[in-house]
Amino acid sequence: MKFKSFLKYALKIGADFIATGHYASLVEKNGNKYLCRAKDTDKDQTYFLHEVKESEFKKCIFPLENLFKNQVREIASDINLSVSKKKDSVGICFVGERNMKDFLGRFISLKEGKILDDSGSMVGKHSGATLYTRGQRQGLKVGGIKGKDDLPWYVYDKDIIKNEIYVCQGIDNKLLFSKGLKCESISFVNDINIEYPLKCYVQVRHQHKPIACIINKENGIFNVIFDEEIRGVTPGQSAVFYNNNICLGGGIISDIT
């Protein structure tokens, strides 16, 4: 369920607040409410909440903000909840326990296509370019190629129109790294005046190490330059920005540089 829809419905039926199981915290300072990382930084979920506005957080409570996951399990066990020993979920909550290929195949056309290496040679076939993301290793089924080193293969790019994916060898291959990214828009949590260039930290996926960066706004486009190169930055995914533990907001990556 969408956060805003959940809040709207809860207030409609007479609730004063909503409480969710996100690992995140809310800190009030100078009359503003800020979205901050949870105490359990390994489980922190502010990355997924970056599009929610401050006005919505004012009616929200995060009961897990100061708890570690093992403490939550202990509490669940003490009150005899069956989920106390349930394996952590790493999938997409609205998809559930389903095969991703089968799920996506219900909505989009998946066709077999070529897997090309960085020299343009065909090294295999895939079952749909949409299924692969930059930096991915699993599911390629590429290996044992004559004249190639015995190193793992990774996706470094793809062409949806041609239905081709492009792969290279080695986890530290330079083709997997980017110096920056672009966003066509950034949704900020708080309605405050942002001055550019903005120095902050960027996180390009959940549990990714935040990297220092500078955001410039030029002709309506947000150009983000990393202090150090980041592996596997992927257009279509979210770039979320932080000022230390405060989540500033984020946007969809439109391009990489």
C-alpha positions in Angstrom: 0.0 0.0 0.0 1.2 3.5 -0.8 2.3 5.5 2.3 0.1 8.5 1.5 -3.0 6.3 0.8 -2.5 4.5 4.1 -2.2 7.7 6.0 -5.2 9.2 4.3 -7.4 6.2 5.1 -6.2 5.9 8.7 -7.1 9.6 9.4 -10.4 9.1 7.6 -11.5 6.3 10.0 -10.4 8.4 13.1 -6.8 7.4 13.8 -4.5 10.1 15.3 -1.3 8.5 13.9 -0.1 5.6 11.8 2.7 3.2 12.9 4.7 1.1 10.5 7.4 -1.5 10.8 10.1 0.4 8.9 13.5 0.7 10.4 13.7 4.5 10.3 13.5 7.4 12.8 11.9 10.8 13.0 13.7 13.7 14.7 12.1 17.1 15.4 14.4 20.1 15.2 13.5 23.8 15.0 9.9 23.0 14.2 10.8 20.6 11.3 10.5 16.8 11.4 13.4 15.0 9.7 13.6 11.5 8.4 16.7 9.9 9.9 18.4 6.5 9.8 17.4 3.9 12.3 19.6 2.8 15.2 20.1 -0.5 13.4 21.9 0.9 10.3 22.2 -2.6 8.8 18.4 -2.7 8.5 17.8 1.0 7.8 15.0 1.6 5.3 15.1 5.3 4.8 16.2 4.6 1.2 12.7 3.4 0.5 10.9 6.3 2.2 12.7 9.2 0.4 9.6 10.2 -1.5 7.4 10.7 1.6 7.0 14.3 2.6 7.5 15.9 6.0 3.8 16.7 6.3 3.0 13.0 6.1 5.7 12.0 8.7 4.1 14.4 11.2 1.4 11.8 11.7 3.7 8.8 11.7 5.4 6.6 14.3 8.3 4.2 13.8 8.3 1.9 16.8 11.4 0.1 15.6 13.6 3.2 15.3 15.7 2.4 18.4 15.7 -1.4 18.2 18.0 -3.9 16.5 16.6 -6.7 14.6 17.6 -9.3 17.2 15.8 -7.3 19.8 12.6 -7.3 17.7 12.9 -11.1 17.3 13.3 -11.5 21.1 10.2 -9.4 21.7 8.2 -11.4 19.1 9.4 -14.6 20.8 8.4 -13.4 24.3 4.8 -12.8 23.1 4.7 -16.1 21.2 4.5 -14.7 17.7 5.2 -17.4 15.0 7.1 -14.9 12.9 9.9 -14.6 15.5 12.0 -17.1 13.6 10.9 -16.3 10.1 13.7 -15.8 7.6 14.3 -12.1 6.7 12.6 -11.0 3.5 14.8 -9.7 0.8 12.3 -9.6 -2.1 9.8 -7.0 -3.2 6.9 -6.9 -0.6 4.1 -6.6 -3.1 5.4 -9.5 -5.3 5.8 -12.0 -2.4 7.3 -15.4 -2.9 7.2 -15.5 -6.7 9.7 -16.0 -9.5 10.5 -12.5 -10.8 10.7 -13.6 -14.4 7.2 -15.2 -14.2 5.9 -12.1 -12.4 7.3 -9.6 -15.0 6.2 -11.9 -17.8 2.6 -11.2 -16.9 3.0 -7.5 -17.8 5.8 -7.2 -20.4 7.0 -9.2 -23.4 10.2 -11.2 -22.7 12.1 -12.4 -25.7 15.4 -14.2 -26.1 18.3 -12.0 -27.1 22.1 -11.9 -27.4 24.7 -11.5 -24.7 27.7 -9.6 -26.1 31.1 -9.1 -24.5 33.0 -5.8 -24.4 34.6 -6.6 -27.8 31.2 -7.2 -29.4 31.4 -11.0 -29.6 28.4 -13.1 -28.7 29.0 -15.1 -25.6 25.5 -16.3 -24.8 21.8 -15.8 -24.9 19.4 -14.3 -22.4 15.6 -14.6 -21.8 14.8 -10.8 -21.9 17.0 -7.7 -21.4 14.5 -6.2 -19.0 15.4 -8.9 -16.4 19.0 -7.8 -16.1 20.5 -4.8 -14.3 24.0 -3.2 -14.3 26.4 -5.1 -12.1 24.4 -8.3 -12.1 26.2 -11.6 -12.1 23.5 -14.2 -11.3 21.5 -15.7 -14.1 23.9 -15.0 -17.0 25.0 -18.6 -17.5 28.1 -17.5 -19.3 31.4 -19.3 -18.8 33.9 -21.7 -20.3 34.5 -19.5 -23.3 37.6 -20.4 -25.3 40.3 -17.7 -25.1 38.7 -16.0 -22.1 40.0 -15.8 -18.6 38.3 -17.9 -15.9 36.7 -14.9 -14.3 33.0 -14.2 -13.5 30.9 -12.2 -16.0 28.9 -9.1 -15.1 26.4 -6.9 -16.9 27.8 -3.5 -17.6 25.1 -2.2 -19.9 22.0 -3.2 -21.9 20.0 -2.0 -24.9 16.2 -2.6 -24.4 15.4 -1.6 -28.0 17.8 -4.1 -29.5 17.1 -6.6 -26.6 20.8 -7.0 -26.0 22.9 -7.1 -22.8 26.6 -6.4 -22.6 28.9 -8.1 -20.2 32.5 -7.9 -19.0 34.8 -10.0 -16.8 36.0 -9.2 -13.3 34.3 -7.6 -10.3 36.6 -4.6 -10.5 36.3 -4.1 -14.3 36.3 -0.3 -15.1 33.2 -0.7 -17.3 31.2 -1.4 -14.1 32.1 1.9 -12.4 30.7 5.4 -12.8 31.9 8.9 -11.8 28.5 10.4 -11.4 24.8 10.3 -12.4 21.9 12.5 -13.5 18.4 12.9 -12.2 15.7 14.8 -14.0 14.0 15.6 -10.7 14.7 15.2 -7.0 11.9 14.9 -4.4 13.0 16.5 -1.1 11.5 15.3 2.2 11.5 18.8 3.7 10.2 21.9 2.1 13.4 23.9 2.6 15.5 26.2 0.4 18.2 24.1 -1.3 21.3 26.0 -2.5 23.6 24.5 -5.2 26.2 23.2 -5.4 25.0 20.9 -2.5 27.5 18.8 -0.7 26.0 15.6 0.7 26.1 11.8 0.5 24.5 9.6 -2.1 23.2 6.0 -1.8 22.4 4.2 -5.1 20.7 1.1 -3.6 19.5 -0.3 -0.3 22.4 -1.1 2.1 24.9 0.5 -0.3 27.7 2.5 1.4 26.9 6.2 1.2 29.5 8.1 -0.9 30.2 11.8 -0.6 29.1 13.8 -3.6 28.2 17.2 -5.0 24.9 18.0 -6.6 24.7 20.8 -9.2 21.4 21.9 -10.9 21.9 22.9 -14.5 19.0 23.6 -17.0 16.6 21.8 -14.7 18.8 18.6 -14.6 20.5 17.5 -11.4 24.1 16.5 -12.0 25.7 14.4 -9.3 29.5 14.0 -9.1 30.9 11.3 -6.8 34.0 11.8 -4.6 34.9 8.2 -5.6 33.7 6.0 -8.4 30.7 3.7 -7.6 30.2 0.3 -9.0 26.9 -0.8 -10.6 25.0 2.6 -10.8 21.9 1.8 -12.8 19.5 4.2 -14.7 15.9 3.5 -13.5 16.9 2.9 -9.9 16.8 5.5 -7.1 19.6 7.8 -5.9 18.9 8.9 -2.3 20.8 11.7 -0.7 21.8 12.2 2.9 23.2 14.9 5.2 24.9 12.5 7.6 22.0 10.5 9.1 19.3 12.8 7.7 17.6 11.6 4.5 17.2 14.7 2.3 15.3 13.0 -0.5 16.0 11.3 -3.8 15.3 10.8 -7.5 15.3 8.3 -10.3 18.6 7.9 -12.0 18.2 9.0 -15.7 21.8 8.6 -16.8 25.3 7.8 -15.6 28.5 9.6 -16.3 
